[in-house]
Amino acid sequence: MADISAELHNLSSYSSDSLHPQFCNNLFALPSDLSVDWLSYLCAENLSRIAEANEYKKLFLNAPTTQFIFTVCVRLRLPQEVKYSAALIFEAFMLKHVEELYAYVYNTECSERKKYREWERVEATVSRQITLRILSSIQIASKLHNYHESLSRKAVQVCLKSIGYAYTEDAVMKSELRLLSSLNWNLYHLCMPTVYLETLLKLLIERLNVRGDTNNYWQYALLVMDCVFLFWDDIFKRMLSNVLGIPTKNISKERYCRVEADWILLSTGIIATAVSCSGGMEAADKVIVHLQNICGTPLSDITDMCVAIMESVLEHKSNFELSSGMSTSSQLIH
């Protein structure tokens, strides 16, 4: 795949100066009164997501799948925000797709044995198409980010070919349409976690009256967002375990699902963690107070989320260093 990175970059029309938030440029920013309305809309959407949360989310978006999506987006040189949208679009589609296929097999008038065999065949087909579905999710996400510079069918085909899948451009188009139709063309993922993150960071920077280059804040926040997506389950279970004082295995699925659906809490925790990385804990403590005033999330909740993210990242870093050290020692011994 590395050999065709340049070709993929040429096929993708994203330039090196892709769209990034300009937090201190108010030329195209919302007026203050509309910013309040926009935040109110996000809060209402957030409450709706929490109310609709169920235990079947994140069945397909595990760490290896997330890593694969992130890697493809990096190789295609897509804007960082695209990979988060792609990951959640893929998860939403797979849930809907498998549900539809299961209902079809279940309602078929035949014996249980035939249904079982048919389901095995369906599982095999779905498994073979996973990579295609992931690339279609990335393609759609790129269109949401910037339609006029989105990933072309040809670029998707070349990417698939580079990893051993001989799909035609027509097959790529049909897969994209299948995703869109399965989701009823209702890409509510347009308001992704990055939208919440960007909105809260913009309001925070205005409140702090920060001048000059603010890209450092955004890049740290995206780095933390990467870690959150990769260690998703561990972070939210760790937070609940710390707050409730119980082992992670005793946390109810209902409580867990409601907390992970709270993207405002997630965004405030990410911002606090990013600030602590760039400016230290004292700066993070001040920012947490401002975030509480901006969105109403309790200070203790923001702190708990920040702590859970930092603990999870540090633990995974330690485990990685330990495994790397053991691997090196093993090589020296042999």
N, C-alpha and C positions, 0 to 999 in steps of 0.2 A: 504493500500500500504506500510505503514511503517513496517508492520510485515514481509514482504518478502524482505526487503532491502538487508539483508545478502545473501539470495539466488540469488538475481539478481546480486549482486557483484561477487559471485562465477561464475555465468554463463558468465558475462562479464569479459574478460581476461585482462582488463586494470589494471595495477598495480598502487600503490600509487605514484610512481615516474614517472608518465606519462610524455610524451614529453613536454618540455617547452623550449622557446628560451634561448640560452646561448649567450647573447649579447657580452660578453667580451672574449668568446672563438673563436678564429679565425682559429682553426684547420680545420673546415669544412666550413668556411665562404667564400663568393664569393670574388675574388680579386677586388681591387678598380675599375678597368676599367669595369669589368662585373657588379659590383654593379650599376654603372652609367647606363649601358645598361638595367639592370633589372628595374631600376626606370623609364627609358624612356618608357619601355614596359608598365608599370603600368599606366603611364601618358596617353599613347595612348589609352589603354583600358578604362581609365576613361573618356576620351573625347568621345569615342564611346558610352559608356553607357549614357552619358549626351545627346548626339545627338538622341539616341533611346528612351529616357525617354517618358513615356506617363502617362496619368491621371489614368490609370486602375491599377497601381501598389498599393500594400498595401491594397487591398480590403478585404483580408482574414486574414492578419496578424495584428489583433488588440491586445490591451493590455492583455485581458484575455487569448487569444490563446498563446501569447508570454510567459505569466506567466506559463501556463500549460507546454509548451515545456521546459522552464528553470527548472521547478520543476521536470519533468521526468528525465532530464539529471542529475540533482543533485542526485536524488534517485538512478539512475543507476551508479553514481560515474564516469561519463564520463568527459574527459578533458573539460575545460571551452570553448575552441574554438569550440567544436562540436555543441553547442546549437545555435550559430549564423548561422552556415552553415545550420543546420536543419530548422531553422525558414525561411530562404530565399528559401531553396529548397521546403519547404511546400507551401510557397506563390506562387512560380513559377509554381509548379504543379497544384495547385488549379485554377489558372488563365487559364492555358492551358486546364485542364480537363473540367471545366465548359464551356469554349468556344467551345470545341469539342461537348459536350453534347447538348448545345444550337443549334449549327449548325445542328446536327442530327435531333433534334425535329423540327426545323424550316423548314428543307428541306423535311420532311415527307409529302407525298401526302395524306392529310386528312383535315378535317374541322378544323376551328380555335378552336372550343370547344374541339375536341379530342386532339389537340396540347396542349391546356391549361391543360387538365387533365393529359396528358403524362408528361408535364413539372412538374406538382405537384408531380407526382410519382418519377421523376428523382430527384427533390429537396429533397424528403424524403430519398431516397437511399443515396445521397451524404452526407446528414446530419448524417445518421447512421454510415457512414464510416469515418467520420472526425478523430476520435481517431486512427483508424487503419492507416490512411494516415500520421498522425503526427508521429506515431511510426516508420513507414517506412522511413520517412524523417530523423528521428534521426539515424536509422540504416545505411542509405546511408551516412549521414554526418560522422558517426564514421568510415566508411570505407575510406572516403576521408582523414580523419585525420591520421589513421594508420590502414591499411587494415588487417595486421596480428593480431591486437588486437581489431578488430571491434566487434560490437554487433551482437551476433548470433541470428538466427531465434528463437531458444528456449528461449532466454532471452526476445525477443520481445513478444513471446506468453505468457510467465509467467507474464510479465508486464501487458499485456492486460487482462489476466485472473484476476489479482489482482484488477482491477477496473471494473470488471463485464462483460468483453467481451470474449466469448468462441470461439476464432478463433483457427484454427489448424495451424500447422507449414506450411502446404501447402498453406493455405490462406495468411499467412504472406509473403511467397515467391512470390506468385502471385501479391500481393500488391506492393512489392518492384519492381518487373518487370514492373508493370503498371506505376509506377512513372518514371522509367528510360526510358521506351519506349515513354511515353508522352512528355518527355523532349528531345527525339531523342538521348538519351545517351550522350548528350552534356552538361556535368555538368560544365558550365562556372563559376559556383559558387565556383570552386576550388580556384579562386582568390577572396577570401572573404574580407570583411572590415578588418578582423584581419591580412590578408597578407599585406595590405597597412599599417596598424598600426605597424606591426612588422618591416617592411622594413624601414619606416621613423624613428622609434625609434632606430633601429640599426644604421642608418646613423647619427642620432642625438648624440647618445652615443659616436660614433667614433669621431665626430666633437668636442664634449665637453671633449674628452679624459678621460672618466669616467673609473675608475678601481674598482675592487672588485665586491660585490654583487649588481646586477642591477635588481634583481627580484622584488624589491619594486616598481620600475617604472612600470613594466609589470602588477603587480597585481592591482595597482591603475588604470591603463589604462583599464583593463578588467572590473573593477568595474564601471568605467564611461561608458564603452560600454554597460554594462547591463542596466544602466539608460537610455541611448540613445535608445536602442531597446524598452524599456518599455514606454518611453515618446516620441516616434519618431515624431509623428505629431506635438505635442506641441512645441518641440524644434525647428524644422525647420520653423514652422509658426511664432514662437516667434522671431527667427533670422531675417526673412524677414520683420516682422512687425517693429522691431527695426531699421533695415537698411533703409527701405522705408518710415518709419514714418506714416504708415497707419494701420487700424485695420486688424486683421487676416482674417476677413470675406471678405475683399476686395482684398486679394491676389489671383491672377489668378492661376488656376491649372497648366497651362503651366510653369509659373515661378517657382512654388513650386516643380514640378516634376523634373525640371532641377537641382535645388539646391540639392534636396535629393539624386539625382543620383551621386553627386560629392563626391566620397569616399575619395579622397585626402583631400578635405576640411574637411570632417567629421573626418578623422584620425588626422589631425593637431589640430583640436579643442579638440579632446579627449585627445591627448598628453598634450596640454597646460593646460587643466583642471586637468589632473592627476598630473602634476608638481605643479600646484597651491595648490592642496590638500596636497601634500607631502612636498613641499619646500616653499610655500608662493607665493604671487603675484609677488614679485620682481624676483624670479627665473623663474616664468612663462613668464614674459615680456622678459627676455633674451632668453628663449627657443623659443618664438614666432619669434624673429628675425632670429634665426638659422633655424627654419623651413621654413621661407620665402626664405632664401638663398638656402636651400636644394631642395625644390620642386617648387618654384616660385609662390606659392599662396600668394596674397597680405596680408600684415601684418594686415590690417584692417579687412579683411574677417576672418582670423584665430581668431582675437580678438572677433569679433562679434559671431562666432560660440561658442567660449569658454564661453562668457557671457550668451548666450542663454541656454547652457547646465546647467550652474550653477544656473541661475534664475529658470529654470524649476525644477531642483532637489530640490532647497530650497522651492519653492512653494508647490510641492507635499509633501515634508516633513512637512511643516506647516499645510497643509490640513489634513494629516494623524494624526498629533498630536492633531489637533483641534477635529477631529472626534473621536479619542480615548478618549479625555478628556470629550466630550459630552456623550459618551457611558458609561464612568465610573461614571459620575455625575448622569446619568439616573439610573444606577444600585444602587447607594447609596440612591437615592430618593425612589426607590421602595423597 
